[in-house]
Amino acid sequence: MIHRPGMQEDQNTMRYLQDSGWCEVISWEELGHVQINNYIKQAKHSPSNEVETLATAVFAVLDRNE
């Protein structure tokens, strides 16, 4: 998640997600340097639905651009 200090609702949601281990929070400046594959677990099976098929295609494009 991207840190947006001006939104109290965001702060509460981010705190909950961070405390639960469901996300990491970064700044806008850090976003440009994020290597997405470090944060996403790659599926080790064939896509079983359209969402997985689309996600697999997006990750393939990202891999080629790194």
Residue, then its C-alpha position, 0 to 999 in steps of 0.5 A: m500500500i502507498h502511504r497517504p498521511g492525509m487520510q485518517e481512514d487510510q491510516n486505520t486500514m493500513r495499520y490493520l493490514q500491516d499488523s495482520g501481515w497482509c501488506e507492506v506500506i511504502s511511500w510514493e518515492e519508493l514506488g518507482h523502485v519497487q520490484i514487484n516480483n519481490y512482493i508477489k508469490q508466483a503460482k506454481h500451477s496452470p491458471s484455472n480461471e480468467v483472473e489467474t490467466l490475466a494475472t499470469a500475463v501481467f506478471a510475464v510482461l513485468d518480468r520482461n521489463e525488469 
